[in-house]
């Protein structure tokens, strides 16, 4: 799918109903598509797929964590943020960050 097709489907409200697109989001490397869906979609299943995608930028993971109404996608995004912190600083994250409570939506 191209970015223009995704924009049209998002405008029509049919983006979350496309199963092939949901599976596509798990493995895509196109950051423009990831950024568009992360910023404009409110579908919990699409945000969950983006949270699991290893190519999702840190800024989109933070946005999913702060704004998503789906608790599972928020938890996955926060776990990925913690893992990134551990890789970056080459040590285990402090416990208070690992058990950080969810920000109310």
C-alpha positions as CSV (number, residue, x, y, z in Angstrom):
1,X,0.0,0.0,0.0
2,X,1.1,3.5,-0.7
3,X,0.8,6.4,1.7
4,X,-1.9,8.1,-0.5
5,X,-4.1,4.9,-0.3
6,X,-3.6,4.8,3.5
7,X,-4.6,8.5,3.8
8,X,-7.8,7.9,1.8
9,X,-8.7,4.8,3.8
10,X,-8.1,6.7,7.0
11,X,-10.3,9.6,5.8
12,X,-13.0,7.1,5.0
13,X,-12.7,5.3,8.4
14,X,-11.9,1.9,6.9
15,X,-8.3,1.7,7.7
16,X,-8.8,-0.4,10.9
17,X,-10.9,-3.0,9.1
18,X,-8.2,-4.1,6.6
19,X,-6.6,-7.2,8.0
20,X,-3.8,-7.3,5.4
21,X,-2.8,-3.7,6.4
22,X,-2.8,-4.8,10.1
23,X,-0.3,-7.6,9.3
24,X,1.7,-5.2,7.1
25,X,2.2,-2.8,10.0
26,X,4.0,-5.5,12.0
27,X,6.9,-5.7,9.6
28,X,7.0,-2.5,7.5
29,X,10.2,-0.5,7.4
30,X,8.6,2.6,5.7
31,X,8.8,5.2,8.4
32,X,6.5,7.6,6.6
33,X,3.6,5.1,6.9
34,X,4.5,4.3,10.5
35,X,4.5,8.0,11.4
36,X,1.2,8.7,9.6
37,X,-0.6,5.8,11.2
38,X,0.9,6.6,14.6
39,X,-0.2,10.2,14.5
40,X,-3.6,10.0,12.8
41,X,-5.1,6.6,13.7
42,X,-7.2,6.0,16.9
43,X,-7.6,2.3,16.1
44,X,-6.3,0.2,19.0
45,X,-5.3,-2.8,16.9
46,X,-3.3,-0.6,14.5
47,X,-1.5,1.1,17.3
48,X,-0.8,-2.3,18.8
49,X,0.8,-3.4,15.6
50,X,2.9,-0.3,15.5
51,X,4.0,-0.9,19.1
52,X,5.2,-4.3,18.2
53,X,7.1,-3.2,15.0
54,X,10.8,-2.9,15.7
55,X,11.1,-0.1,13.2
56,X,8.8,2.3,15.0
57,X,10.6,5.5,16.0
58,X,10.9,6.4,19.6
59,X,8.7,9.5,19.2
60,X,5.8,7.5,17.9
61,X,6.2,5.0,20.8
62,X,6.0,7.9,23.2
63,X,2.9,9.2,21.4
64,X,1.2,5.9,21.6
65,X,2.0,5.6,25.2
66,X,0.6,9.0,26.1
67,X,-2.4,9.2,23.8
68,X,-3.7,5.7,23.1
69,X,-6.9,4.5,24.8
70,X,-5.9,0.9,24.3
71,X,-4.1,-0.3,27.4
72,X,-2.3,-3.2,25.7
73,X,-0.7,-1.0,23.0
74,X,0.3,1.5,25.8
75,X,2.0,-1.3,27.8
76,X,3.8,-2.7,24.7
77,X,5.0,0.8,23.8
78,X,6.3,1.5,27.4
79,X,8.1,-1.9,27.4
80,X,9.8,-1.0,24.2
81,X,10.8,2.4,25.6
82,X,12.3,0.7,28.6
83,X,14.2,-1.8,26.4
84,X,15.6,1.0,24.3
85,X,16.8,2.8,27.4
86,X,18.5,-0.4,28.6
87,X,20.2,-0.8,25.3
88,X,21.3,2.8,25.1
89,X,22.8,3.0,28.6
90,X,23.9,-0.7,28.7
91,X,22.4,-1.3,32.1
92,X,19.1,-2.3,33.6
93,X,16.5,0.4,34.0
94,X,15.6,1.5,37.5
95,X,12.6,-0.2,39.0
96,X,10.5,2.9,39.3
97,X,10.6,3.3,35.5
98,X,9.7,-0.3,34.8
99,X,6.5,-0.1,36.9
100,X,5.5,3.4,35.9
101,X,1.8,3.8,36.1
102,X,-0.2,4.6,33.0
103,X,-0.9,8.2,32.3
104,X,-4.7,8.7,32.4
105,X,-6.3,9.3,29.0
